[in-house]
Amino acid sequence: MIYTEKRKYLNYLVEEYSDMVYRLAMARTKEKENAEDVYQEVFLRLSKKIPNFESTEHEKAWIIRVTINCSKNILSSKHLKHNVELKENIYDDNTVPDKNDEANDLYCVVLDLPLKYRTVIHLFYYEGYKIEEISKILKTKENTVKSWLSRARERIKTKMEEGAKNE
């Protein structure tokens, strides 16, 4: 592949997957700055390597796997472990509905889930993957993914019901 073809292909990949990478990074890191770092690292790695993908499914799975790995690196970095977290609004005006919106409440509940639950919920509901595909991406058993989804749904249901009672 000559340089211009690689550049066009990379531009296509960025256009095709940029929203997905950012959303998954945000779901995993819960902070805009960290999600942006993950986003940048994913596409930097992609530009350095530009693998020969077998299909669009392989392409998407590779990018999701790299996003998960990069977010793990961010979350486990010493810099984050040794700093006190300053909570700011993690949303920008374009990504989250009005504060009274039920979708916003649900999004906040999902962000409060443990990382493994946030990840499977995101891949299942936001990216449309099946349980079998998620198990391959996460390199875990299908039954584990089913359990995580079930537990995540139960936690979401409980939190949403608690929120409704408090209103």
VONU-819855 format. One record per residue: residue number from 1; residue in one letter; x, y, z of N, C-alpha, C, O in turn. Coordinates in pm, 1 decimal. Each point is the difference from the previous one (the first is absolute). Layout:
BEGIN
R  resi  resn    n_east   n_north      n_up   ca_east  ca_north     ca_up    c_east   c_north      c_up    o_east   o_north      o_up
R   NUM     A         X         Y         Z         X         Y         Z         X         Y         Z         X         Y         Z
...
END
This chain:
BEGIN
R  resi  resn    n_east   n_north      n_up   ca_east  ca_north     ca_up    c_east   c_north      c_up    o_east   o_north      o_up
R     1     M      85.3    -117.3       0.0     -85.3     117.3       0.0      89.8     123.5       0.0      88.5      11.9      84.7
R     2     I    -109.9      78.0    -176.7      81.4     120.8      -3.0     -49.3      98.5     104.8    -107.2     -16.5      58.2
R     3     Y     187.4     118.3     -35.8     -25.6      94.4     108.5    -139.7      62.0      -6.4     -70.4       3.1     100.9
R     4     T      29.6      45.8    -217.2    -130.5      66.8      -9.1    -114.3     -97.0      26.3    -101.6      38.6      57.8
R     5     E     116.6    -163.1     -99.1    -103.4     -99.3      27.5      -8.5     -28.7     149.6    -109.5     -12.5      54.8
R     6     K     223.9       2.1      10.9       1.5     -20.9     144.9     -65.7     117.3      71.0     -77.9     -17.4      93.7
R     7     R     111.1     137.1    -140.4     -56.2     119.6      61.6    -151.3       4.2     -17.5     -72.0      32.7      94.3
R     8     K      23.0     -65.3    -213.2    -144.1      -3.1     -24.7     -67.8    -105.7      87.0    -107.0      23.1      56.2
R     9     Y     171.2    -138.8     -46.3     -56.8    -108.1      81.0      -4.4      40.5     147.2     -99.2     -24.4      68.8
R    10     L     206.0      85.7     -21.4       3.3      46.1     138.5    -107.3     106.2      23.9     -66.8      -2.0     103.4
R    11     N      49.8      93.6    -196.9    -106.5     100.9      12.3    -136.3     -66.2       6.4     -85.7      40.9      78.3
R    12     Y      65.2    -143.4    -160.6    -126.3     -74.6       2.7     -21.5     -62.4     138.3    -108.6      10.8      56.9
R    13     L     213.0     -76.4      -2.6     -12.3     -65.7     130.2     -33.0     100.7     110.5     -83.3     -26.8      86.5
R    14     V     148.5     140.7     -90.2     -26.4     103.5     100.6    -144.4      48.3     -11.5     -69.8      11.0     100.8
R    15     E      24.7      17.9    -223.1    -138.1      44.9     -18.7    -100.2    -106.8      42.8    -102.0      30.7      61.7
R    16     E     131.4    -155.1     -94.5     -92.8    -110.5      27.6     -10.2     -32.5     148.9    -109.0     -29.0      49.5
R    17     Y     220.8      33.6      22.0       3.4     -52.1     136.9      27.3     103.7     108.6       6.5     -35.8     117.6
R    18     S       9.5     161.4    -152.8      37.2      98.5     101.6    -105.4      13.5     110.5      34.8       5.4     117.9
R    19     D    -163.2       0.1    -155.0    -104.7      11.9     101.9      -2.8    -122.2      90.9     -12.1      13.2     121.8
R    20     M      22.9    -130.2    -180.0      -2.9    -123.8      77.4     116.8      -5.5      99.0     -18.1     -34.9     116.7
R    21     V     137.7      69.5    -164.5     118.8      -2.9      86.3     -16.8      97.5     115.9      28.4     -34.1     114.8
R    22     Y     -74.0     154.1    -144.2     -16.7      99.9     106.0    -105.8     -43.6     101.0      21.0      10.9     120.8
R    23     R    -134.3     -60.3    -169.9    -107.0     -43.5      91.7      47.0    -114.4      89.9     -25.7       0.9     120.4
R    24     L      94.3     -99.0    -178.6      48.8    -112.1      80.1     105.5      47.1      99.4      -0.5     -42.6     115.6
R    25     A      89.7     128.8    -158.8     102.4      53.7      90.0     -64.4      79.1     113.4      43.6      -8.4     114.8
R    26     M    -146.0      84.1    -146.7     -71.5      77.7     101.6     -72.2     -92.8      97.9       0.6      23.4     120.8
R    27     A     -62.4    -128.0    -173.9     -70.3     -95.8      85.9      97.1     -69.8      94.1     -35.7     -32.3     113.3
R    28     R     155.7       9.3    -158.4      96.6     -71.4      82.5      75.9      92.4      95.7      22.7     -37.2     115.1
R    29     T      16.7     156.4    -159.9      82.2      86.2      85.2     -81.1     100.3      81.5      46.1      45.6     104.7
R    30     K    -165.3     -10.8    -150.5     -91.7      92.1      65.8      50.8     144.1       5.7     -59.7      82.7      68.9
R    31     E     166.9     -51.2    -138.6      51.5     136.6       0.2      35.2      40.9    -141.6      63.5     -74.9     -74.2
R    32     K    -105.3     194.0      38.4      18.0      50.8    -135.3     147.4      -0.2     -41.6      33.5     -44.5    -109.8
R    33     E      53.5      93.6     196.2     141.7       9.9     -34.6      61.7    -138.2     -23.3      78.3     -18.9     -93.1
R    34     N    -114.0     -76.6     178.2      52.1    -136.0     -17.0     -56.0     -64.5    -126.5      71.8     -70.1     -71.2
R    35     A    -199.1      93.5      43.6     -60.1     -53.4    -122.7      68.6      57.9    -122.5      22.4     -70.4     -98.4
R    36     E      10.7     197.5     104.3      71.9      62.7    -111.5     139.4     -59.2     -16.6      46.4     -19.4    -112.4
R    37     D      20.8      -9.4     224.4     132.0     -63.4      -7.1      -9.5    -138.9     -63.0      82.6     -36.8     -83.4
R    38     V    -183.7     -39.5     123.8     -21.2    -133.7     -56.4     -27.2      11.6    -149.4      58.5     -72.3     -80.6
R    39     Y    -146.2     162.3      45.4     -35.4      23.1    -140.7     125.9      26.8     -83.4      20.6     -60.4    -105.3
R    40     Q      61.1     150.5     154.1     122.0      36.9     -71.7      93.9    -120.0     -11.8      57.3     -23.8    -106.4
R    41     E     -41.5     -50.4     213.1      90.5    -115.2      -0.1     -48.1    -109.2     -94.7      81.1     -61.4     -69.3
R    42     V    -210.7      36.3      65.3     -55.1    -103.0     -88.7      32.9      32.1    -145.1      48.0     -86.0     -73.9
R    43     F     -73.9     209.6      33.4      22.8      34.5    -139.7     148.3      18.0     -32.0      41.7     -15.6    -114.8
R    44     L      36.4      48.0     215.3     145.5       3.0     -19.7      51.9    -141.6     -26.3      78.0     -21.9     -92.6
R    45     R    -121.5     -72.7     173.9      40.1    -139.8     -21.0     -47.7     -51.4    -135.6      72.3     -71.0     -69.9
R    46     L    -192.4     107.0      34.8     -55.3     -41.7    -128.4      82.8      57.4    -115.3      28.4     -69.8     -97.4
R    47     S       9.7     196.4     108.8      77.4      62.9    -107.3     139.7     -59.9     -12.7      55.9      -5.6    -109.5
R    48     K      -0.1     -38.8     221.1     133.0     -62.1      -3.7      -4.4    -139.4     -60.2      92.5     -41.5     -69.8
R    49     K    -200.9     -30.5      97.3      -6.0    -139.7     -39.9     -79.6     -23.5    -128.3      46.1     -72.2     -88.4
R    50     I    -163.1     131.1      77.2     -96.3     -23.9    -108.1      -0.5    -147.9     -38.7      52.2     -37.5    -105.0
R    51     P    -111.0     -45.3     189.8      -3.0    -144.6     -26.1     -82.9     -33.5    -123.7     -83.1      79.4     -43.9
R    52     N     106.8    -196.5     -10.6     -83.2     -50.4    -108.9    -117.6     -72.6      62.7      13.2    -113.2      46.7
R    53     F    -128.2     179.2     -45.9    -118.4     -57.4      61.0     -67.3     -95.4     -97.5      -2.7      23.4    -120.8
R    54     E     -51.6    -131.8     176.1     -68.2    -100.9     -81.3    -137.9      47.0     -44.2     -48.0     -38.2    -106.8
R    55     S     -16.0     122.0     189.9    -135.6      46.0     -28.3     -26.9     125.6      82.5      82.7      40.3      81.9
R    56     T    -198.3      20.8    -103.9     -35.4     116.8      80.9     -24.6     -40.1     145.1      23.9      79.1      91.3
R    57     E     -72.0    -202.9     -69.5     -19.6     -47.5     137.3     134.0     -13.4      71.9      12.2      35.3     117.2
R    58     H      87.2     -86.1    -188.0     134.1     -13.4      56.1      58.7     138.2      28.8      62.9      20.9     103.7
R    59     E     -83.6      71.3    -194.4      46.3     138.0      13.9     -58.1      62.2     127.1      72.6      56.1      82.0
R    60     K    -205.0     -67.2     -67.2     -68.5      58.9     115.5      43.3     -68.5     129.8      24.0      67.0     100.4
R    61     A     -14.1    -198.4    -102.2      41.6     -74.0     120.1     141.5      38.4      41.8      27.7      14.0     119.1
R    62     W      62.1       3.3    -216.1     138.8      37.9      29.8       1.1     137.6      65.9      69.0      20.8      99.8
R    63     I    -144.5      71.9    -154.8      -3.1     135.7      53.8     -61.1       1.6     140.6      47.7      73.0      86.9
R    64     I    -151.2    -151.5     -64.0     -59.1      -9.9     134.2     100.7     -59.2      98.2      14.6      49.8     111.7
R    65     R      54.1    -154.9    -152.5      98.8     -63.8      87.5     110.6      98.9      37.0      40.5       7.1     116.1
R    66     V       8.0      68.6    -213.2     104.9      99.6      26.8     -55.1     109.4      92.0      71.0      47.3      88.8
R    67     T    -194.6      -7.3    -108.8     -61.7     100.5      87.2      -8.5     -50.3     143.7      30.0      73.7      93.9
R    68     I     -70.2    -197.6     -77.2      -7.6     -59.5     133.7     139.3      -6.1      62.7      17.1      35.6     116.6
R    69     N      81.2     -80.1    -192.7     136.9      -9.0      52.5      55.2     137.4      37.1      62.4      15.7     104.9
R    70     C     -85.0      82.7    -189.9      49.2     135.0      29.4     -69.0      58.3     122.7      63.7      68.1      80.4
R    71     S    -192.5     -94.1     -65.6     -69.3      52.1     118.3      48.0     -71.4     126.5       6.6      60.9     106.8
R    72     K      26.7    -189.6    -118.4      58.5     -70.4     115.2     131.4      65.0      39.2      27.8      19.7     118.3
R    73     N      53.0      13.5    -218.3     128.4      64.1      27.8     -18.5     134.4      69.7      71.6      32.3      94.8
R    74     I    -167.2      44.5    -142.2     -27.9     130.4      61.3     -46.2     -18.7     143.9      46.7      69.4      90.3
R    75     L    -138.7    -163.6     -69.1     -56.3     -20.4     133.4     101.7     -56.7      99.4     -12.5      20.9     120.6
R    76     S     111.4     -91.2    -170.7      97.5     -59.1      90.9     129.1      80.6       9.8      94.1     -41.3      67.7
R    77     S     -89.3     154.6    -134.1     123.4      78.7       1.8      27.2      53.2     139.9     -92.6      30.0      75.3
R    78     K     217.3     -18.9     -42.4      40.3      49.4     132.0     -46.3     142.7      21.3     -32.3      39.5     112.0
R    79     H      29.3      37.6    -219.3     -42.1     139.8       9.7    -140.2       9.8      59.0     -25.1      83.9      86.5
R    80     L     -65.1    -167.9    -131.8    -137.7       5.7      50.2     -11.0     -54.4     141.5     -81.0      48.2      79.1
R    81     K     161.9    -148.0     -47.0      -9.2     -61.2     131.7      51.4      91.5     110.6     -42.0     -12.8     115.0
R    82     H     132.0     104.6    -148.0      62.5      82.7     102.7     -52.3     142.7       3.9      57.2      85.1      68.1
R    83     N    -163.1     -58.7    -139.0     -58.3     133.7       1.8    -139.3      -5.3      58.6     -72.6     -98.1     -16.3
R    84     V      36.8     204.6      84.3    -134.4      12.1      52.4     -89.1      42.3    -116.3      34.0      90.7     -76.0
R    85     E    -146.6    -156.3      63.5     -89.9      27.4    -111.2     -80.8     125.9      27.7     -60.3      13.6     106.5
R    86     L      59.3      77.0    -201.2     -83.6     118.3       6.0    -117.1     -23.9     -92.5      16.4      -7.0    -121.8
R    87     K    -134.1      -5.5     179.1    -117.8     -31.4     -81.2     -50.5     125.7     -69.2     -32.6      99.9      64.1
R    88     E      27.1    -107.3    -193.9     -61.3     103.5     -80.9    -112.9     -64.9     -76.1     -16.1    -122.0       3.5
R    89     N     -60.1     200.9     -70.7    -104.9     -54.1     -84.9      67.3     -72.8    -116.3      73.2      61.5     -77.5
R    90     I     -97.7    -191.6      65.1      67.5     -79.3    -102.7     -66.9      13.3    -135.3      48.8     -53.9     -99.3
R    91     Y    -158.2     123.9      94.6     -74.1      12.8    -124.2      30.5     133.6     -65.2      23.2      99.6      68.4
R    92     D     -23.5     -98.2    -199.4      -0.2     128.6     -66.7    -142.1      23.9     -50.2     -83.2     -90.7       2.5
R    93     D      56.3     209.2     -46.7    -137.0      36.9     -34.9     -57.6     -83.2    -113.7    -122.1      -5.5     -15.4
R    94     N     205.9     -59.1     -64.4     -49.1     -72.7    -116.6     -22.4    -148.3      24.4     -57.7     -66.8     -85.8
R    95     T     100.8      12.5     199.1      -5.6    -144.2      16.9    -111.2     -49.2      90.2     -36.9    -117.2      -7.9
R    96     V     -17.4     201.3      92.2     -97.7     -47.3      97.3    -125.6      85.4      -6.3       8.3     122.0     -14.3
R    97     P    -124.5    -185.5      24.9    -124.9      74.2      -1.6     -16.5      88.0     124.0      85.5       1.0      88.6
R    98     D    -195.7      71.9     -83.7     -29.8      86.2     114.6       8.8     -77.4     130.5     -21.2    -121.3       3.6
R    99     K      52.7     193.0     103.4      20.4     -65.1     128.9    -123.6     -74.6      49.7      14.4     -96.5      74.9
R   100     N    -132.0     136.2    -112.6    -122.2     -65.8      45.2     -40.4    -115.0     -91.2    -100.4     -66.5      25.4
R   101     D     173.5      43.2    -126.2     -32.9    -102.2     -98.8      27.5    -139.9      56.5     103.1     -23.7      63.0
R   102     E    -196.8     -67.7     -86.8      15.3    -138.3      47.7     121.7     -67.9     -62.2      66.2     -80.9      65.1
R   103     A     -36.7     113.6    -190.7     117.3     -58.1     -66.1     127.8      41.5      71.9      92.8     -80.0      11.9
R   104     N     -86.9     202.8      35.6     114.6      47.5      75.3      12.6     -75.7     131.3     110.3     -37.7      39.8
R   105     D    -223.1      15.1      27.9       0.9     -76.0     124.9      53.9    -140.9     -23.9      81.3     -50.5      77.4
R   106     L    -127.3     -11.5    -184.7      46.2    -134.4     -34.0     149.0       0.8     -30.0      73.1     -87.8      45.8
R   107     Y     -27.6     186.0    -122.3     142.3      10.8     -34.3      84.1      14.9     126.7     105.5     -62.2      12.6
R   108     C    -151.9     143.8      80.0      73.3      18.6     126.7       5.0    -129.6      80.0     102.6     -32.0      60.1
R   109     V    -212.0     -42.4     -59.0      -3.9    -128.0      70.9      98.3     -97.7     -64.1      71.9     -70.9      70.4
R   110     V     -68.8      66.9    -202.9      93.6     -89.0     -70.2     143.6      38.2      32.9      83.6     -87.6      21.8
R   111     L     -53.5     217.7     -17.9     136.4      43.2      32.3      41.0     -35.4     141.8     119.1     -11.1      29.0
R   112     D    -216.4      -6.9      60.2      31.0     -36.3     138.0      23.5    -149.7      18.3      42.6     -43.2     107.1
R   113     L     -69.7     -35.8    -210.2      22.4    -144.9       9.2     149.0     -30.8       4.1      81.0      79.4     -47.7
R   114     P     -44.1    -194.6     104.6     139.7     -43.3      -9.1      42.0     -14.4    -146.7     -83.7     -22.2     -87.5
R   115     L     210.9      34.8      62.6      55.2       2.8    -135.4     -45.8    -116.6     -87.7     -39.2      21.6    -114.7
R   116     K      43.4    -142.8     165.6     -37.3    -115.3     -82.6    -146.3       7.0     -42.1     -34.3     -39.4    -111.4
R   117     Y     -51.9      89.0     199.3    -141.4      12.3     -32.9     -23.6     113.5    -100.6     -77.9     -15.0     -94.1
R   118     R     146.3     128.9     115.1     -10.8     111.0     -95.0      40.8     -44.3    -139.6     -63.7      36.2     -98.9
R   119     T     170.2    -114.6      91.8      52.4     -43.2    -129.4     -98.9     -89.4     -72.9     -27.6      22.2    -117.9
R   120     V     -26.5    -123.4     185.9     -93.0     -90.3     -69.0    -130.0      71.0     -36.2     -57.2     -26.3    -105.8
R   121     I       9.9     115.5     191.9    -120.6      76.7     -31.4      24.7      85.4    -124.2     -84.0       6.1     -89.8
R   122     H     198.6      58.7      85.6      31.7      84.5    -115.5       7.9     -82.6    -127.9     -60.2      36.4    -101.0
R   123     L     133.3    -146.2     104.6      15.5     -81.2    -120.4    -131.9     -61.1     -44.7     -26.3      -9.4    -119.9
R   124     F     -56.7     -31.9     214.4    -126.8     -65.4     -32.7    -104.0     100.1     -51.9     -59.4     -20.1    -105.9
R   125     Y      38.5     128.0     182.2    -108.3      92.2     -34.1      41.9     112.7     -94.9     -76.4      36.3     -89.4
R   126     Y     194.3      18.4     107.2      40.3     114.2     -80.6      67.8     -40.4    -130.3     -14.6      68.4    -101.3
R   127     E      89.1    -179.6     103.1      69.0     -43.7    -121.6     -71.2    -115.3     -69.9      33.6     -33.6    -113.5
R   128     G    -131.0     -26.8     179.6     -81.7    -102.8     -63.4      65.3    -136.5     -15.0     -39.4     -78.2     -86.5
R   129     Y     138.0      48.9     168.9      64.0    -131.1      -6.8     -84.3    -105.6      69.4     -72.9      29.2      94.8
R   130     K      83.6    -151.6    -142.9     -65.0    -114.1      63.0      92.8     -52.2     109.8     119.1      30.7       3.0
R   131     I    -176.8    -109.8      86.5      75.7     -53.4     113.2     122.6     -77.2     -47.4     108.6      15.9      55.9
R   132     E    -124.6     -98.4    -157.3     111.7     -78.2     -54.3     113.5      91.2     -47.6     117.4     -28.0      24.2
R   133     E    -153.5     136.3     -91.7     101.0      92.7     -50.8      69.7      73.9     114.2     121.2      20.9      -3.7
R   134     I    -197.4      18.0     103.9      57.7      68.8     115.9      98.8     -91.3      71.1     106.9      44.5      41.8
R   135     S    -142.0    -171.8     -27.8      90.5     -93.3      68.3     132.7     -13.1     -75.6     105.6     -13.9      61.8
R   136     K    -111.1      18.2    -193.4     123.4      -6.3     -78.8      81.8     127.7      14.8     121.9      -5.3      16.1
R   137     I    -189.2     119.8     -21.5      69.7     128.1      14.1      66.1      11.5     136.8     114.5      44.0      10.9
R   138     L    -187.3     -84.0      93.8      52.1      11.7     136.5      83.3    -120.0      42.7      58.3      -1.5     108.5
R   139     K     -53.4     -98.5    -195.0      75.7    -122.4      27.1     -45.1     -63.9     131.4      80.4     -30.3      88.2
R   140     T    -211.0      11.2     -79.1     -58.8     -64.2     117.4    -112.3     -92.3     -46.0     -39.6       3.1    -116.6
R   141     K     -11.0     -84.0     206.5    -103.7     -97.2     -34.8    -134.1      68.9     -24.0     -29.3     104.1      58.7
R   142     E     -51.2    -164.1    -145.9    -133.0      54.1     -28.8     -84.7       6.9     126.6     -71.5      97.9      21.5
R   143     N      78.8    -199.8      61.5     -79.1       0.1     123.7      41.0     112.8      93.1     -83.1      54.3      72.8
R   144     T     209.4     -19.2     -74.8      46.8     112.3      80.8     -61.9     129.4     -50.4     -45.4      83.0      78.8
R   145     V      43.9     -66.4    -209.9     -61.5     119.6     -59.1    -148.4       4.8      34.7     -52.5     105.9      34.5
R   146     K     -14.8    -219.6     -43.4    -142.6      -6.2      35.3     -20.7      40.3     146.1     -91.8      75.7      31.5
R   147     S     176.4    -125.9      56.0     -10.9      34.0     142.7      22.3     149.1      22.2     -75.0      64.2      73.6
R   148     W     178.2      -9.2    -137.3      28.5     142.4      15.2    -115.9      84.9     -50.5     -37.7      98.6      63.3
R   149     L     -18.9    -137.4    -178.3    -114.2      73.8     -53.4    -119.0      -6.9      95.2     -66.2     100.5      25.8
R   150     S      40.5    -218.5      25.3    -111.9     -18.9      91.6      18.8      82.9     127.1     -92.6      68.0      44.2
R   151     R     210.8     -73.6      13.7      27.6      76.3     122.1      -5.4     150.3     -26.3     -50.1      76.9      82.1
R   152     A     102.1     -36.5    -197.1      -3.3     142.3     -34.4    -143.8      48.2     -15.7     -36.4     106.2      50.6
R   153     R     -44.6    -184.3    -120.7    -141.5      37.2     -18.3     -71.1      10.9     134.4     -78.8      91.9      22.2
R   154     E     107.3    -186.0      67.0     -63.2       1.0     131.7      41.4     124.3      78.9     -83.2      63.4      64.9
R   155     R     211.7     -28.8     -70.7      46.5     120.3      69.9     -62.2     126.0     -59.3     -38.5      91.6      72.7
R   156     I      29.2     -88.2    -204.7     -61.3     115.4     -66.2    -146.0      12.3      41.3     -46.9     109.0      33.0
R   157     K     -24.1    -219.8     -34.8    -141.8      -0.8      37.8     -17.9      49.9     142.8     -86.3      83.7      26.7
R   158     T     167.9    -135.3      65.0      -8.8      39.6     140.5      26.4     149.1      16.8     -74.4      68.6      70.2
R   159     K     179.2     -18.3    -133.7      35.2     142.5      12.1    -108.0      89.5     -61.0     -32.7     105.2      54.9
R   160     M     -21.9    -147.6    -168.2    -104.4      80.3     -64.3    -126.4       1.9      86.9     -66.7     102.9      10.7
R   161     E      34.2    -216.8      51.1    -116.1      -4.5      88.8      21.9      86.1     123.5     -91.8      68.2      45.5
R   162     E     214.1     -71.1       9.4      32.2      85.4     114.4     -11.7     146.4     -36.5     -50.3      80.5      78.4
R   163     G      96.8     -45.8    -197.3      -8.8     138.1     -47.6    -143.4      45.6     -17.2     -33.6     114.8      29.4
R   164     A     -51.6    -205.7     -77.3    -141.2      33.8     -20.0     -69.8      21.2     133.9     -86.1      87.3      12.2
R   165     K     123.3    -167.8      89.6     -60.2      13.5     132.0      40.6     132.2      66.9     -78.3      59.5      74.1
R   166     N     201.1     -14.7    -101.1      51.5     121.7      62.3     -54.5     128.3     -62.6      19.9     108.9      54.0
R   167     E     -87.6    -121.4    -166.2     -51.3     121.7     -66.5    -129.6      46.1      56.1     -54.9     100.3     -45.5
END
